[in-house]
Amino acid sequence: MTPWRSGASVAARLSGFAIVICVFSGIAAPAPALDFTAEEERRILRHGPWPPALQLDPSNRVSGNPAAIAFGRALFFEPRLSISGAISCATCHPPERAWTDGLPRSRGQQTVDRNAPSLFNLRFNRWFGWDGAQDSLWAQNLRPLLDRREMGVGPGGAARLVRTDRQLSCGYRRAFGEAPGADDARLFVDLGKALAAFLEAQVTGRTPFDDFRDALARGDAAGRARYPAAAKRGLRLFIGGGNCVFCHFGPAFTNGEFADAGVSHFIEPGRVDPGRYGGIRKLRQSPYTLLGRFNDDAGRSTAAKTRYVHLRQSNFGEFRVPGLRNVALTAPYMHAGSLETLADVAHHYSTLDEERLHAGGERILRRLDLSVREQADLVAFLETLTEKAPLHEFVEDTGNAVCRQPVQ
Amino acid sequence: MARWRLGGPALAAALVLATGQAVACDRPEGWTGGARIAGELWTSWWQSEPAAIPVGAHFSIRFHLCGPPVDRVKARGWMPDHRHGMNYRPTVTLNGSSGTAEGLMFHMPGRWQLILDVRGAVGREKLTAESVLE
């Protein structure tokens, strides 16, 4: 039996049908009892289980390779991959600060236009960067090495470093099974792939929300009861009238796509960030995509997104929808760090300036007009998406020791 | 992974919404599933791969059209409640009255329409199926 209904030339005729999902009906007062309806429970369950099954990246031949992970770790902390010799990936993405620098707009060689996102759960992304200009994690890792405002070492400088440094050369050989070659471009891309192997390993742990979600799944009343009442009320807003779930969907709390969240596009007076519109244009000009020669997967099995992505005027000012796991640790928020706290984010959507959104744009975003308590509830829910246990233990640069033992 | 949600018997039934006589069209030979969209000029059978369309993953469809000769078919998705379509433009390969569309993705939960825009010498018709994706 099909769940579809069908018709021909039906734009007007469909208007009489019941709309199953309430697109926006305003925020109803939370029910006194915090039991969820069966439909709400179905929606909640779709945000797990966590962690999901991990899959290797077929476009990266060293995905999941322990030697590549160790080599990638060494590269991540390597300041000689910058033109000044002073900036490493970890400068803007310090692991001890949830892989972000806490600045609205990050500072590499210069201040850049956007916020440094956290590096949690990157392996689940479909697109990379705030504008999605990269279609793989290994390509994303090349971008700061190419951008002179960030690290800027470039293919030639990076390749030269790896060929001439004994430990890095050894790390490359262990990871890729051959000595660094003479082809700068290929060697450069391989560094991105080793970095990707390292970053793929950074998957967040379980959260209070996951415990609640799994208690729902197994009908564990005691487990459900342990979840705070405020978080339950916030969750109801999140999956219901707040409309958050349309974009922050699934176990990683993102649909992996792009949205105009109603924040300013201006980098500074007179200079606008085109967001996704610019990202797709960059993607199409890049040699480092899944459709190019550096993809290790001859079948291009993950390249459908790149092949079919569609550039539209409405992409202007859209930015990638971030996942929300560990969100309480990754302030400030939005693509240029314009909102300092989660409370500011809740307030932003509560008081959204609908005039700011593109005319004819999506109807998902509406001014929510949340009460103070509702905003606090939403924050309480978001905080339960953050791990209670200490963050990943990333305290020392152990990666550089990868080749202290003789090469076998 | 989300699945297409059954919306009850009324929603499950295929409805002929056009006012005129629908074009007769049997399920294509060899098909074991699929759904029918009846129009005034054409009627289509279509089937997705995978059969249950997930949120946020690419899928393809195959279709077969009954009616007069077809010149061109476009496939697209549309969220009427949100007034936006897909972020991907599928490629349609047409072979006579049958074809495939590859590269579709419904990137968020909610009410989606799958639209086949069919053109031929006799005119143009939009064949629409819809469901709620969760």
HADDOCK unambig.tbl for C-alpha pairs under 7 A between the chains (distance, minus, plus):
assign (segid A and resid 1 and name CA) (segid B and resid 12 and name CA) 6.68 0.50 0.50
assign (segid A and resid 2 and name CA) (segid B and resid 12 and name CA) 5.56 0.50 0.50
assign (segid A and resid 2 and name CA) (segid B and resid 35 and name CA) 6.55 0.50 0.50
assign (segid A and resid 3 and name CA) (segid B and resid 4 and name CA) 6.80 0.50 0.50
assign (segid A and resid 3 and name CA) (segid B and resid 5 and name CA) 6.47 0.50 0.50
assign (segid A and resid 3 and name CA) (segid B and resid 6 and name CA) 4.82 0.50 0.50
assign (segid A and resid 3 and name CA) (segid B and resid 7 and name CA) 6.44 0.50 0.50
assign (segid A and resid 3 and name CA) (segid B and resid 11 and name CA) 6.47 0.50 0.50
assign (segid A and resid 3 and name CA) (segid B and resid 12 and name CA) 4.60 0.50 0.50
assign (segid A and resid 3 and name CA) (segid B and resid 131 and name CA) 6.26 0.50 0.50
assign (segid A and resid 4 and name CA) (segid B and resid 11 and name CA) 6.83 0.50 0.50
assign (segid A and resid 4 and name CA) (segid B and resid 12 and name CA) 5.94 0.50 0.50
assign (segid A and resid 4 and name CA) (segid B and resid 14 and name CA) 6.80 0.50 0.50
assign (segid A and resid 4 and name CA) (segid B and resid 129 and name CA) 5.97 0.50 0.50
assign (segid A and resid 4 and name CA) (segid B and resid 130 and name CA) 5.36 0.50 0.50
assign (segid A and resid 4 and name CA) (segid B and resid 131 and name CA) 5.01 0.50 0.50
assign (segid A and resid 5 and name CA) (segid B and resid 11 and name CA) 6.00 0.50 0.50
assign (segid A and resid 5 and name CA) (segid B and resid 12 and name CA) 6.39 0.50 0.50
assign (segid A and resid 5 and name CA) (segid B and resid 13 and name CA) 6.31 0.50 0.50
assign (segid A and resid 5 and name CA) (segid B and resid 14 and name CA) 4.83 0.50 0.50
assign (segid A and resid 5 and name CA) (segid B and resid 15 and name CA) 5.97 0.50 0.50
assign (segid A and resid 5 and name CA) (segid B and resid 129 and name CA) 5.34 0.50 0.50
assign (segid A and resid 5 and name CA) (segid B and resid 130 and name CA) 5.44 0.50 0.50
assign (segid A and resid 5 and name CA) (segid B and resid 131 and name CA) 6.65 0.50 0.50
assign (segid A and resid 6 and name CA) (segid B and resid 14 and name CA) 5.77 0.50 0.50
assign (segid A and resid 6 and name CA) (segid B and resid 15 and name CA) 5.67 0.50 0.50
assign (segid A and resid 6 and name CA) (segid B and resid 16 and name CA) 6.85 0.50 0.50
assign (segid A and resid 6 and name CA) (segid B and resid 37 and name CA) 5.17 0.50 0.50
assign (segid A and resid 6 and name CA) (segid B and resid 128 and name CA) 5.42 0.50 0.50
assign (segid A and resid 6 and name CA) (segid B and resid 129 and name CA) 3.86 0.50 0.50
assign (segid A and resid 6 and name CA) (segid B and resid 130 and name CA) 6.18 0.50 0.50
assign (segid A and resid 7 and name CA) (segid B and resid 15 and name CA) 6.49 0.50 0.50
assign (segid A and resid 7 and name CA) (segid B and resid 16 and name CA) 5.64 0.50 0.50
assign (segid A and resid 7 and name CA) (segid B and resid 17 and name CA) 4.79 0.50 0.50
assign (segid A and resid 7 and name CA) (segid B and resid 18 and name CA) 6.49 0.50 0.50
assign (segid A and resid 7 and name CA) (segid B and resid 37 and name CA) 5.76 0.50 0.50
assign (segid A and resid 7 and name CA) (segid B and resid 38 and name CA) 6.07 0.50 0.50
assign (segid A and resid 7 and name CA) (segid B and resid 39 and name CA) 6.55 0.50 0.50
assign (segid A and resid 7 and name CA) (segid B and resid 127 and name CA) 5.90 0.50 0.50
assign (segid A and resid 7 and name CA) (segid B and resid 128 and name CA) 5.09 0.50 0.50
assign (segid A and resid 7 and name CA) (segid B and resid 129 and name CA) 6.16 0.50 0.50
assign (segid A and resid 8 and name CA) (segid B and resid 17 and name CA) 6.31 0.50 0.50
assign (segid A and resid 8 and name CA) (segid B and resid 18 and name CA) 5.73 0.50 0.50
assign (segid A and resid 8 and name CA) (segid B and resid 38 and name CA) 6.43 0.50 0.50
assign (segid A and resid 8 and name CA) (segid B and resid 39 and name CA) 4.71 0.50 0.50
assign (segid A and resid 8 and name CA) (segid B and resid 125 and name CA) 6.92 0.50 0.50
assign (segid A and resid 8 and name CA) (segid B and resid 126 and name CA) 5.52 0.50 0.50
assign (segid A and resid 8 and name CA) (segid B and resid 127 and name CA) 4.26 0.50 0.50
assign (segid A and resid 8 and name CA) (segid B and resid 128 and name CA) 5.62 0.50 0.50
assign (segid A and resid 9 and name CA) (segid B and resid 125 and name CA) 6.23 0.50 0.50
assign (segid A and resid 9 and name CA) (segid B and resid 126 and name CA) 4.72 0.50 0.50
assign (segid A and resid 9 and name CA) (segid B and resid 127 and name CA) 6.05 0.50 0.50
assign (segid A and resid 10 and name CA) (segid B and resid 128 and name CA) 6.96 0.50 0.50
assign (segid A and resid 21 and name CA) (segid B and resid 110 and name CA) 6.33 0.50 0.50
assign (segid A and resid 23 and name CA) (segid B and resid 81 and name CA) 6.61 0.50 0.50
assign (segid A and resid 46 and name CA) (segid B and resid 1 and name CA) 7.00 0.50 0.50
assign (segid A and resid 46 and name CA) (segid B and resid 2 and name CA) 6.90 0.50 0.50
assign (segid A and resid 246 and name CA) (segid B and resid 108 and name CA) 5.50 0.50 0.50
assign (segid A and resid 246 and name CA) (segid B and resid 109 and name CA) 5.89 0.50 0.50
assign (segid A and resid 247 and name CA) (segid B and resid 108 and name CA) 6.48 0.50 0.50
assign (segid A and resid 255 and name CA) (segid B and resid 56 and name CA) 6.31 0.50 0.50
assign (segid A and resid 255 and name CA) (segid B and resid 107 and name CA) 6.26 0.50 0.50
assign (segid A and resid 255 and name CA) (segid B and resid 108 and name CA) 6.25 0.50 0.50
assign (segid A and resid 304 and name CA) (segid B and resid 103 and name CA) 6.39 0.50 0.50
assign (segid A and resid 308 and name CA) (segid B and resid 88 and name CA) 5.08 0.50 0.50
assign (segid A and resid 308 and name CA) (segid B and resid 89 and name CA) 5.30 0.50 0.50
assign (segid A and resid 308 and name CA) (segid B and resid 90 and name CA) 6.11 0.50 0.50
assign (segid A and resid 308 and name CA) (segid B and resid 103 and name CA) 5.72 0.50 0.50
assign (segid A and resid 309 and name CA) (segid B and resid 87 and name CA) 6.14 0.50 0.50
assign (segid A and resid 309 and name CA) (segid B and resid 88 and name CA) 4.33 0.50 0.50
assign (segid A and resid 309 and name CA) (segid B and resid 89 and name CA) 6.23 0.50 0.50
assign (segid A and resid 310 and name CA) (segid B and resid 87 and name CA) 5.67 0.50 0.50
assign (segid A and resid 310 and name CA) (segid B and resid 88 and name CA) 4.81 0.50 0.50
assign (segid A and resid 310 and name CA) (segid B and resid 89 and name CA) 5.47 0.50 0.50
assign (segid A and resid 362 and name CA) (segid B and resid 82 and name CA) 5.12 0.50 0.50
assign (segid A and resid 362 and name CA) (segid B and resid 83 and name CA) 5.76 0.50 0.50
assign (segid A and resid 362 and name CA) (segid B and resid 84 and name CA) 6.23 0.50 0.50
assign (segid A and resid 363 and name CA) (segid B and resid 82 and name CA) 4.63 0.50 0.50
assign (segid A and resid 363 and name CA) (segid B and resid 83 and name CA) 6.64 0.50 0.50
assign (segid A and resid 364 and name CA) (segid B and resid 82 and name CA) 5.87 0.50 0.50
